[in-house]
Amino acid sequence: MACLSPSQLQKFQQDGFLVLEGFLSAEECVAMQQRIGEIVAEMDVPLHCRTEFSTQEEEQLRAQ
């Protein structure tokens, strides 16, 4: 099993995330995105628990 190098661990501790290049193939990423979409589509979330988040200022202003 591969371990993180000291510089990778430091980067994770500094940023709170770590990019692992080549961890998954492009095909695996697509399959995972599709499966996540299926799971989310099947979720039964009550209306009072639903929220929508946007980083677009225009959308934020419209929502107010």
PyMOL Python script that loads the backbone (N, CA, C, O; Angstrom):
from pymol import cmd

cmd.read_pdbstr("""\
ATOM      1  N   MET A   1       0.850  -1.181   0.000  1.00  0.00           N
ATOM      2  CA  MET A   1       0.000   0.000   0.000  1.00  0.00           C
ATOM      3  C   MET A   1       0.897   1.246   0.000  1.00  0.00           C
ATOM      4  O   MET A   1       1.854   1.334   0.770  1.00  0.00           O
ATOM      5  N   ALA A   2       0.581   2.177  -0.850  1.00  0.00           N
ATOM      6  CA  ALA A   2       1.351   3.413  -0.942  1.00  0.00           C
ATOM      7  C   ALA A   2       0.971   4.348   0.203  1.00  0.00           C
ATOM      8  O   ALA A   2      -0.183   4.395   0.627  1.00  0.00           O
ATOM      9  N   CYS A   3       1.939   5.072   0.682  1.00  0.00           N
ATOM     10  CA  CYS A   3       1.712   6.031   1.762  1.00  0.00           C
ATOM     11  C   CYS A   3       1.978   7.437   1.249  1.00  0.00           C
ATOM     12  O   CYS A   3       2.623   7.627   0.218  1.00  0.00           O
ATOM     13  N   LEU A   4       1.475   8.409   1.980  1.00  0.00           N
ATOM     14  CA  LEU A   4       1.731   9.799   1.626  1.00  0.00           C
ATOM     15  C   LEU A   4       3.158  10.174   2.016  1.00  0.00           C
ATOM     16  O   LEU A   4       3.679   9.750   3.047  1.00  0.00           O
ATOM     17  N   SER A   5       3.757  10.969   1.170  1.00  0.00           N
ATOM     18  CA  SER A   5       5.087  11.480   1.488  1.00  0.00           C
ATOM     19  C   SER A   5       4.940  12.587   2.529  1.00  0.00           C
ATOM     20  O   SER A   5       3.847  13.127   2.700  1.00  0.00           O
ATOM     21  N   PRO A   6       6.014  12.931   3.221  1.00  0.00           N
ATOM     22  CA  PRO A   6       5.930  14.040   4.189  1.00  0.00           C
ATOM     23  C   PRO A   6       5.434  15.342   3.549  1.00  0.00           C
ATOM     24  O   PRO A   6       4.683  16.087   4.178  1.00  0.00           O
ATOM     25  N   SER A   7       5.845  15.625   2.303  1.00  0.00           N
ATOM     26  CA  SER A   7       5.386  16.862   1.656  1.00  0.00           C
ATOM     27  C   SER A   7       3.894  16.786   1.321  1.00  0.00           C
ATOM     28  O   SER A   7       3.195  17.796   1.407  1.00  0.00           O
ATOM     29  N   GLN A   8       3.399  15.609   0.943  1.00  0.00           N
ATOM     30  CA  GLN A   8       1.970  15.455   0.679  1.00  0.00           C
ATOM     31  C   GLN A   8       1.167  15.643   1.963  1.00  0.00           C
ATOM     32  O   GLN A   8       0.134  16.313   1.966  1.00  0.00           O
ATOM     33  N   LEU A   9       1.642  15.054   3.041  1.00  0.00           N
ATOM     34  CA  LEU A   9       0.963  15.182   4.326  1.00  0.00           C
ATOM     35  C   LEU A   9       0.946  16.645   4.775  1.00  0.00           C
ATOM     36  O   LEU A   9      -0.072  17.128   5.270  1.00  0.00           O
ATOM     37  N   GLN A  10       2.049  17.341   4.607  1.00  0.00           N
ATOM     38  CA  GLN A  10       2.119  18.753   4.965  1.00  0.00           C
ATOM     39  C   GLN A  10       1.144  19.567   4.120  1.00  0.00           C
ATOM     40  O   GLN A  10       0.456  20.448   4.636  1.00  0.00           O
ATOM     41  N   LYS A  11       1.083  19.274   2.822  1.00  0.00           N
ATOM     42  CA  LYS A  11       0.171  19.982   1.910  1.00  0.00           C
ATOM     43  C   LYS A  11      -1.279  19.759   2.342  1.00  0.00           C
ATOM     44  O   LYS A  11      -2.085  20.690   2.335  1.00  0.00           O
ATOM     45  N   PHE A  12      -1.606  18.518   2.717  1.00  0.00           N
ATOM     46  CA  PHE A  12      -2.962  18.218   3.179  1.00  0.00           C
ATOM     47  C   PHE A  12      -3.273  18.988   4.456  1.00  0.00           C
ATOM     48  O   PHE A  12      -4.346  19.580   4.579  1.00  0.00           O
ATOM     49  N   GLN A  13      -2.352  18.984   5.397  1.00  0.00           N
ATOM     50  CA  GLN A  13      -2.572  19.690   6.655  1.00  0.00           C
ATOM     51  C   GLN A  13      -2.697  21.197   6.433  1.00  0.00           C
ATOM     52  O   GLN A  13      -3.438  21.871   7.148  1.00  0.00           O
ATOM     53  N   GLN A  14      -1.984  21.720   5.455  1.00  0.00           N
ATOM     54  CA  GLN A  14      -2.020  23.149   5.140  1.00  0.00           C
ATOM     55  C   GLN A  14      -3.315  23.533   4.441  1.00  0.00           C
ATOM     56  O   GLN A  14      -3.946  24.524   4.806  1.00  0.00           O
ATOM     57  N   ASP A  15      -3.720  22.751   3.431  1.00  0.00           N
ATOM     58  CA  ASP A  15      -4.850  23.115   2.568  1.00  0.00           C
ATOM     59  C   ASP A  15      -6.169  22.448   2.944  1.00  0.00           C
ATOM     60  O   ASP A  15      -7.238  22.951   2.600  1.00  0.00           O
ATOM     61  N   GLY A  16      -6.101  21.322   3.646  1.00  0.00           N
ATOM     62  CA  GLY A  16      -7.322  20.600   3.991  1.00  0.00           C
ATOM     63  C   GLY A  16      -7.776  19.633   2.907  1.00  0.00           C
ATOM     64  O   GLY A  16      -8.813  18.986   3.054  1.00  0.00           O
ATOM     65  N   PHE A  17      -7.023  19.524   1.830  1.00  0.00           N
ATOM     66  CA  PHE A  17      -7.308  18.561   0.768  1.00  0.00           C
ATOM     67  C   PHE A  17      -5.999  18.250   0.062  1.00  0.00           C
ATOM     68  O   PHE A  17      -5.009  18.967   0.210  1.00  0.00           O
ATOM     69  N   LEU A  18      -6.012  17.175  -0.703  1.00  0.00           N
ATOM     70  CA  LEU A  18      -4.817  16.780  -1.428  1.00  0.00           C
ATOM     71  C   LEU A  18      -5.227  16.242  -2.788  1.00  0.00           C
ATOM     72  O   LEU A  18      -6.089  15.367  -2.872  1.00  0.00           O
ATOM     73  N   VAL A  19      -4.628  16.746  -3.841  1.00  0.00           N
ATOM     74  CA  VAL A  19      -4.880  16.264  -5.193  1.00  0.00           C
ATOM     75  C   VAL A  19      -3.957  15.076  -5.440  1.00  0.00           C
ATOM     76  O   VAL A  19      -2.736  15.194  -5.339  1.00  0.00           O
ATOM     77  N   LEU A  20      -4.549  13.938  -5.763  1.00  0.00           N
ATOM     78  CA  LEU A  20      -3.777  12.734  -6.048  1.00  0.00           C
ATOM     79  C   LEU A  20      -3.889  12.434  -7.540  1.00  0.00           C
ATOM     80  O   LEU A  20      -4.798  11.727  -7.976  1.00  0.00           O
ATOM     81  N   GLU A  21      -2.964  12.975  -8.309  1.00  0.00           N
ATOM     82  CA  GLU A  21      -2.963  12.787  -9.759  1.00  0.00           C
ATOM     83  C   GLU A  21      -2.897  11.288 -10.088  1.00  0.00           C
ATOM     84  O   GLU A  21      -2.090  10.552  -9.519  1.00  0.00           O
ATOM     85  N   GLY A  22      -3.749  10.857 -11.003  1.00  0.00           N
ATOM     86  CA  GLY A  22      -3.725   9.473 -11.460  1.00  0.00           C
ATOM     87  C   GLY A  22      -4.344   8.481 -10.488  1.00  0.00           C
ATOM     88  O   GLY A  22      -4.237   7.273 -10.701  1.00  0.00           O
ATOM     89  N   PHE A  23      -4.985   8.953  -9.432  1.00  0.00           N
ATOM     90  CA  PHE A  23      -5.600   8.056  -8.450  1.00  0.00           C
ATOM     91  C   PHE A  23      -6.701   7.219  -9.098  1.00  0.00           C
ATOM     92  O   PHE A  23      -6.818   6.022  -8.837  1.00  0.00           O
ATOM     93  N   LEU A  24      -7.506   7.862  -9.947  1.00  0.00           N
ATOM     94  CA  LEU A  24      -8.552   7.183 -10.715  1.00  0.00           C
ATOM     95  C   LEU A  24      -8.361   7.520 -12.183  1.00  0.00           C
ATOM     96  O   LEU A  24      -7.881   8.599 -12.531  1.00  0.00           O
ATOM     97  N   SER A  25      -8.743   6.584 -13.035  1.00  0.00           N
ATOM     98  CA  SER A  25      -8.680   6.841 -14.477  1.00  0.00           C
ATOM     99  C   SER A  25      -9.852   7.748 -14.867  1.00  0.00           C
ATOM    100  O   SER A  25     -10.789   7.929 -14.090  1.00  0.00           O
ATOM    101  N   ALA A  26      -9.791   8.306 -16.058  1.00  0.00           N
ATOM    102  CA  ALA A  26     -10.887   9.150 -16.552  1.00  0.00           C
ATOM    103  C   ALA A  26     -12.189   8.350 -16.598  1.00  0.00           C
ATOM    104  O   ALA A  26     -13.254   8.876 -16.275  1.00  0.00           O
ATOM    105  N   GLU A  27     -12.106   7.098 -16.994  1.00  0.00           N
ATOM    106  CA  GLU A  27     -13.300   6.242 -17.077  1.00  0.00           C
ATOM    107  C   GLU A  27     -13.884   5.993 -15.682  1.00  0.00           C
ATOM    108  O   GLU A  27     -15.103   5.991 -15.509  1.00  0.00           O
ATOM    109  N   GLU A  28     -13.029   5.788 -14.709  1.00  0.00           N
ATOM    110  CA  GLU A  28     -13.506   5.578 -13.341  1.00  0.00           C
ATOM    111  C   GLU A  28     -14.180   6.837 -12.802  1.00  0.00           C
ATOM    112  O   GLU A  28     -15.182   6.753 -12.092  1.00  0.00           O
ATOM    113  N   CYS A  29     -13.631   8.000 -13.139  1.00  0.00           N
ATOM    114  CA  CYS A  29     -14.240   9.267 -12.708  1.00  0.00           C
ATOM    115  C   CYS A  29     -15.627   9.435 -13.315  1.00  0.00           C
ATOM    116  O   CYS A  29     -16.564   9.826 -12.619  1.00  0.00           O
ATOM    117  N   VAL A  30     -15.764   9.145 -14.598  1.00  0.00           N
ATOM    118  CA  VAL A  30     -17.061   9.258 -15.271  1.00  0.00           C
ATOM    119  C   VAL A  30     -18.062   8.301 -14.644  1.00  0.00           C
ATOM    120  O   VAL A  30     -19.206   8.678 -14.388  1.00  0.00           O
ATOM    121  N   ALA A  31     -17.643   7.072 -14.398  1.00  0.00           N
ATOM    122  CA  ALA A  31     -18.534   6.083 -13.790  1.00  0.00           C
ATOM    123  C   ALA A  31     -18.969   6.524 -12.397  1.00  0.00           C
ATOM    124  O   ALA A  31     -20.132   6.363 -12.025  1.00  0.00           O
ATOM    125  N   MET A  32     -18.041   7.077 -11.631  1.00  0.00           N
ATOM    126  CA  MET A  32     -18.362   7.534 -10.284  1.00  0.00           C
ATOM    127  C   MET A  32     -19.326   8.726 -10.341  1.00  0.00           C
ATOM    128  O   MET A  32     -20.271   8.791  -9.556  1.00  0.00           O
ATOM    129  N   GLN A  33     -19.094   9.666 -11.262  1.00  0.00           N
ATOM    130  CA  GLN A  33     -20.002  10.812 -11.396  1.00  0.00           C
ATOM    131  C   GLN A  33     -21.405  10.349 -11.769  1.00  0.00           C
ATOM    132  O   GLN A  33     -22.388  10.873 -11.245  1.00  0.00           O
ATOM    133  N   GLN A  34     -21.507   9.373 -12.669  1.00  0.00           N
ATOM    134  CA  GLN A  34     -22.814   8.862 -13.069  1.00  0.00           C
ATOM    135  C   GLN A  34     -23.518   8.197 -11.897  1.00  0.00           C
ATOM    136  O   GLN A  34     -24.712   8.408 -11.680  1.00  0.00           O
ATOM    137  N   ARG A  35     -22.775   7.393 -11.141  1.00  0.00           N
ATOM    138  CA  ARG A  35     -23.382   6.697 -10.004  1.00  0.00           C
ATOM    139  C   ARG A  35     -23.822   7.684  -8.926  1.00  0.00           C
ATOM    140  O   ARG A  35     -24.886   7.518  -8.329  1.00  0.00           O
ATOM    141  N   ILE A  36     -23.019   8.698  -8.677  1.00  0.00           N
ATOM    142  CA  ILE A  36     -23.400   9.721  -7.699  1.00  0.00           C
ATOM    143  C   ILE A  36     -24.677  10.419  -8.157  1.00  0.00           C
ATOM    144  O   ILE A  36     -25.567  10.678  -7.346  1.00  0.00           O
ATOM    145  N   GLY A  37     -24.773  10.723  -9.450  1.00  0.00           N
ATOM    146  CA  GLY A  37     -25.991  11.327  -9.991  1.00  0.00           C
ATOM    147  C   GLY A  37     -27.206  10.448  -9.769  1.00  0.00           C
ATOM    148  O   GLY A  37     -28.281  10.941  -9.429  1.00  0.00           O
ATOM    149  N   GLU A  38     -27.039   9.140  -9.962  1.00  0.00           N
ATOM    150  CA  GLU A  38     -28.144   8.199  -9.742  1.00  0.00           C
ATOM    151  C   GLU A  38     -28.565   8.190  -8.277  1.00  0.00           C
ATOM    152  O   GLU A  38     -29.755   8.222  -7.963  1.00  0.00           O
ATOM    153  N   ILE A  39     -27.589   8.147  -7.394  1.00  0.00           N
ATOM    154  CA  ILE A  39     -27.889   8.117  -5.954  1.00  0.00           C
ATOM    155  C   ILE A  39     -28.622   9.390  -5.535  1.00  0.00           C
ATOM    156  O   ILE A  39     -29.610   9.327  -4.804  1.00  0.00           O
ATOM    157  N   VAL A  40     -28.144  10.536  -5.994  1.00  0.00           N
ATOM    158  CA  VAL A  40     -28.779  11.809  -5.638  1.00  0.00           C
ATOM    159  C   VAL A  40     -30.194  11.877  -6.203  1.00  0.00           C
ATOM    160  O   VAL A  40     -31.106  12.359  -5.530  1.00  0.00           O
ATOM    161  N   ALA A  41     -30.383  11.403  -7.424  1.00  0.00           N
ATOM    162  CA  ALA A  41     -31.715  11.436  -8.045  1.00  0.00           C
ATOM    163  C   ALA A  41     -32.712  10.562  -7.284  1.00  0.00           C
ATOM    164  O   ALA A  41     -33.910  10.841  -7.284  1.00  0.00           O
ATOM    165  N   GLU A  42     -32.221   9.513  -6.641  1.00  0.00           N
ATOM    166  CA  GLU A  42     -33.094   8.601  -5.896  1.00  0.00           C
ATOM    167  C   GLU A  42     -33.378   9.073  -4.473  1.00  0.00           C
ATOM    168  O   GLU A  42     -34.224   8.498  -3.787  1.00  0.00           O
ATOM    169  N   MET A  43     -32.687  10.101  -4.030  1.00  0.00           N
ATOM    170  CA  MET A  43     -32.865  10.574  -2.659  1.00  0.00           C
ATOM    171  C   MET A  43     -34.225  11.245  -2.487  1.00  0.00           C
ATOM    172  O   MET A  43     -34.691  11.974  -3.362  1.00  0.00           O
ATOM    173  N   ASP A  44     -34.840  10.987  -1.360  1.00  0.00           N
ATOM    174  CA  ASP A  44     -36.121  11.599  -1.031  1.00  0.00           C
ATOM    175  C   ASP A  44     -35.883  12.596   0.094  1.00  0.00           C
ATOM    176  O   ASP A  44     -36.023  12.269   1.272  1.00  0.00           O
ATOM    177  N   VAL A  45     -35.521  13.812  -0.285  1.00  0.00           N
ATOM    178  CA  VAL A  45     -35.195  14.859   0.695  1.00  0.00           C
ATOM    179  C   VAL A  45     -36.417  15.751   0.876  1.00  0.00           C
ATOM    180  O   VAL A  45     -36.926  16.306  -0.099  1.00  0.00           O
ATOM    181  N   PRO A  46     -36.894  15.896   2.109  1.00  0.00           N
ATOM    182  CA  PRO A  46     -38.050  16.775   2.351  1.00  0.00           C
ATOM    183  C   PRO A  46     -37.756  18.208   1.894  1.00  0.00           C
ATOM    184  O   PRO A  46     -36.617  18.670   1.966  1.00  0.00           O
ATOM    185  N   LEU A  47     -38.792  18.898   1.425  1.00  0.00           N
ATOM    186  CA  LEU A  47     -38.629  20.254   0.913  1.00  0.00           C
ATOM    187  C   LEU A  47     -37.958  21.187   1.920  1.00  0.00           C
ATOM    188  O   LEU A  47     -37.138  22.022   1.537  1.00  0.00           O
ATOM    189  N   HIS A  48     -38.297  21.053   3.205  1.00  0.00           N
ATOM    190  CA  HIS A  48     -37.729  21.966   4.202  1.00  0.00           C
ATOM    191  C   HIS A  48     -36.235  21.719   4.433  1.00  0.00           C
ATOM    192  O   HIS A  48     -35.576  22.529   5.084  1.00  0.00           O
ATOM    193  N   CYS A  49     -35.701  20.631   3.921  1.00  0.00           N
ATOM    194  CA  CYS A  49     -34.277  20.323   4.087  1.00  0.00           C
ATOM    195  C   CYS A  49     -33.459  20.675   2.844  1.00  0.00           C
ATOM    196  O   CYS A  49     -32.233  20.569   2.862  1.00  0.00           O
ATOM    197  N   ARG A  50     -34.114  21.085   1.789  1.00  0.00           N
ATOM    198  CA  ARG A  50     -33.418  21.368   0.534  1.00  0.00           C
ATOM    199  C   ARG A  50     -32.874  22.792   0.523  1.00  0.00           C
ATOM    200  O   ARG A  50     -33.571  23.742   0.879  1.00  0.00           O
ATOM    201  N   THR A  51     -31.638  22.916   0.114  1.00  0.00           N
ATOM    202  CA  THR A  51     -31.036  24.233  -0.056  1.00  0.00           C
ATOM    203  C   THR A  51     -30.289  24.247  -1.379  1.00  0.00           C
ATOM    204  O   THR A  51     -29.901  23.205  -1.906  1.00  0.00           O
ATOM    205  N   GLU A  52     -30.101  25.426  -1.890  1.00  0.00           N
ATOM    206  CA  GLU A  52     -29.356  25.588  -3.134  1.00  0.00           C
ATOM    207  C   GLU A  52     -28.265  26.606  -2.889  1.00  0.00           C
ATOM    208  O   GLU A  52     -28.517  27.677  -2.337  1.00  0.00           O
ATOM    209  N   PHE A  53     -27.069  26.278  -3.294  1.00  0.00           N
ATOM    210  CA  PHE A  53     -25.919  27.151  -3.068  1.00  0.00           C
ATOM    211  C   PHE A  53     -25.343  27.569  -4.403  1.00  0.00           C
ATOM    212  O   PHE A  53     -25.237  26.764  -5.328  1.00  0.00           O
ATOM    213  N   SER A  54     -24.976  28.817  -4.495  1.00  0.00           N
ATOM    214  CA  SER A  54     -24.358  29.320  -5.711  1.00  0.00           C
ATOM    215  C   SER A  54     -23.229  30.267  -5.350  1.00  0.00           C
ATOM    216  O   SER A  54     -23.306  30.992  -4.358  1.00  0.00           O
ATOM    217  N   THR A  55     -22.191  30.257  -6.153  1.00  0.00           N
ATOM    218  CA  THR A  55     -21.094  31.202  -5.972  1.00  0.00           C
ATOM    219  C   THR A  55     -21.247  32.396  -6.909  1.00  0.00           C
ATOM    220  O   THR A  55     -20.421  33.309  -6.903  1.00  0.00           O
ATOM    221  N   GLN A  56     -22.306  32.382  -7.711  1.00  0.00           N
ATOM    222  CA  GLN A  56     -22.552  33.464  -8.660  1.00  0.00           C
ATOM    223  C   GLN A  56     -23.332  34.575  -7.967  1.00  0.00           C
ATOM    224  O   GLN A  56     -24.445  34.346  -7.494  1.00  0.00           O
ATOM    225  N   GLU A  57     -22.764  35.769  -7.903  1.00  0.00           N
ATOM    226  CA  GLU A  57     -23.381  36.883  -7.196  1.00  0.00           C
ATOM    227  C   GLU A  57     -24.781  37.181  -7.725  1.00  0.00           C
ATOM    228  O   GLU A  57     -25.692  37.469  -6.948  1.00  0.00           O
ATOM    229  N   GLU A  58     -24.954  37.113  -9.040  1.00  0.00           N
ATOM    230  CA  GLU A  58     -26.259  37.387  -9.647  1.00  0.00           C
ATOM    231  C   GLU A  58     -27.309  36.414  -9.118  1.00  0.00           C
ATOM    232  O   GLU A  58     -28.420  36.826  -8.785  1.00  0.00           O
ATOM    233  N   GLU A  59     -26.972  35.140  -9.039  1.00  0.00           N
ATOM    234  CA  GLU A  59     -27.917  34.140  -8.535  1.00  0.00           C
ATOM    235  C   GLU A  59     -28.217  34.356  -7.062  1.00  0.00           C
ATOM    236  O   GLU A  59     -29.347  34.150  -6.619  1.00  0.00           O
ATOM    237  N   GLN A  60     -27.213  34.769  -6.302  1.00  0.00           N
ATOM    238  CA  GLN A  60     -27.413  35.025  -4.874  1.00  0.00           C
ATOM    239  C   GLN A  60     -28.386  36.177  -4.668  1.00  0.00           C
ATOM    240  O   GLN A  60     -29.259  36.107  -3.803  1.00  0.00           O
ATOM    241  N   LEU A  61     -28.241  37.236  -5.459  1.00  0.00           N
ATOM    242  CA  LEU A  61     -29.126  38.385  -5.353  1.00  0.00           C
ATOM    243  C   LEU A  61     -30.546  38.032  -5.743  1.00  0.00           C
ATOM    244  O   LEU A  61     -31.495  38.493  -5.110  1.00  0.00           O
ATOM    245  N   ARG A  62     -30.707  37.216  -6.781  1.00  0.00           N
ATOM    246  CA  ARG A  62     -32.034  36.793  -7.210  1.00  0.00           C
ATOM    247  C   ARG A  62     -32.730  35.964  -6.134  1.00  0.00           C
ATOM    248  O   ARG A  62     -33.941  36.081  -5.946  1.00  0.00           O
ATOM    249  N   ALA A  63     -31.971  35.129  -5.428  1.00  0.00           N
ATOM    250  CA  ALA A  63     -32.542  34.263  -4.417  1.00  0.00           C
ATOM    251  C   ALA A  63     -33.060  35.049  -3.209  1.00  0.00           C
ATOM    252  O   ALA A  63     -33.932  34.574  -2.481  1.00  0.00           O
ATOM    253  N   GLN A  64     -32.521  36.250  -3.002  1.00  0.00           N
ATOM    254  CA  GLN A  64     -32.949  37.075  -1.865  1.00  0.00           C
ATOM    255  C   GLN A  64     -34.281  37.675  -2.200  1.00  0.00           C
ATOM    256  O   GLN A  64     -34.847  38.412  -1.393  1.00  0.00           O
TER     257      GLN A  64
END
""", "prot")
cmd.dss("prot")
cmd.show_as("cartoon", "prot")
cmd.util.cbc("prot")
cmd.orient("prot")
